[in-house]
Amino acid sequence: MRNGRGRRRAGDNIDDDLADLIAMAEKLAGQPKRDPKLKKLLEQLDSLVADGFSPIVFCRYISTAEWVAEAVGNAFRRRRSM
């Protein structure tokens, strides 16, 4: 069932709700530049690397660690190619 704006209401169909959440998560995952925590992490890493350190980043969850590793790797590769 859809609400007055043409959107479904939560709980109408669990499979559709799950598909919507997955789509939103994938959209957000494709936009690491918009993540304020990642932005702050990159600033800190830039500073540490510039000072000669080799920082290690710890994450509580494996999926977060994988996402952060990919985003940090991409950011540093882009910066090196400039």
C-alpha positions as CSV (number, residue, x, y, z in Angstrom):
1,M,0.0,0.0,0.0
2,R,1.3,3.5,-0.8
3,N,0.8,6.7,1.1
4,G,-0.5,9.9,-0.4
5,R,2.9,10.8,-1.9
6,G,3.1,7.6,-3.9
7,R,5.4,5.8,-1.5
8,R,4.7,2.6,0.3
9,R,4.1,2.6,4.0
10,A,6.5,0.7,6.2
11,G,5.3,-2.8,7.2
12,D,3.1,-3.3,4.1
13,N,5.5,-6.0,2.8
14,I,8.6,-7.0,4.7
15,D,10.4,-8.2,1.5
16,D,9.8,-4.8,-0.1
17,D,10.9,-3.0,3.0
18,L,14.1,-5.0,3.1
19,A,14.7,-4.3,-0.5
20,D,14.2,-0.6,0.1
21,L,16.7,-0.7,3.0
22,I,19.3,-2.5,0.9
23,A,18.9,0.0,-1.9
24,M,19.4,2.9,0.5
25,A,22.4,1.3,2.1
26,E,24.0,0.6,-1.3
27,K,23.4,4.2,-2.3
28,L,25.0,5.5,0.9
29,A,27.9,3.2,0.6
30,G,28.7,4.7,-2.8
31,Q,29.1,8.1,-1.3
32,P,32.0,8.0,1.2
33,K,32.8,11.6,0.7
34,R,29.6,12.5,2.5
35,D,30.5,10.5,5.6
36,P,31.7,13.0,8.3
37,K,33.5,10.3,10.3
38,L,35.4,9.1,7.3
39,K,36.3,12.7,6.4
40,K,37.7,13.3,9.9
41,L,39.6,10.0,9.8
42,L,41.2,10.9,6.4
43,E,42.3,14.3,7.9
44,Q,43.9,12.5,10.8
45,L,45.6,10.0,8.6
46,D,46.9,12.7,6.3
47,S,48.5,14.4,9.3
48,L,50.0,11.3,10.8
49,V,51.4,10.0,7.4
50,A,52.9,13.5,6.7
51,D,54.6,13.3,10.1
52,G,56.2,9.9,9.2
53,F,53.8,7.6,11.1
54,S,52.2,4.4,9.7
55,P,48.8,4.5,11.5
56,I,46.6,1.5,12.1
57,V,42.8,1.9,12.1
58,F,40.7,-0.4,14.2
59,C,37.0,-1.0,13.7
60,R,34.6,-3.0,15.8
61,Y,32.9,-4.7,12.9
62,I,34.5,-6.5,10.0
63,S,32.1,-5.0,7.4
64,T,33.0,-1.5,8.6
65,A,36.7,-2.3,8.5
66,E,36.4,-3.5,4.9
67,W,34.4,-0.4,3.9
68,V,36.9,1.9,5.7
69,A,39.9,0.1,4.1
70,E,38.5,0.5,0.7
71,A,37.6,4.2,1.2
72,V,40.9,5.1,2.7
73,G,42.8,3.2,0.0
74,N,40.9,5.0,-2.7
75,A,41.5,8.3,-1.1
76,F,45.2,7.8,-0.8
77,R,45.5,6.5,-4.3
78,R,43.8,9.6,-5.7
79,R,46.0,11.9,-3.6
80,R,49.2,10.1,-4.8
81,S,48.1,10.4,-8.4
82,M,47.7,14.2,-8.2
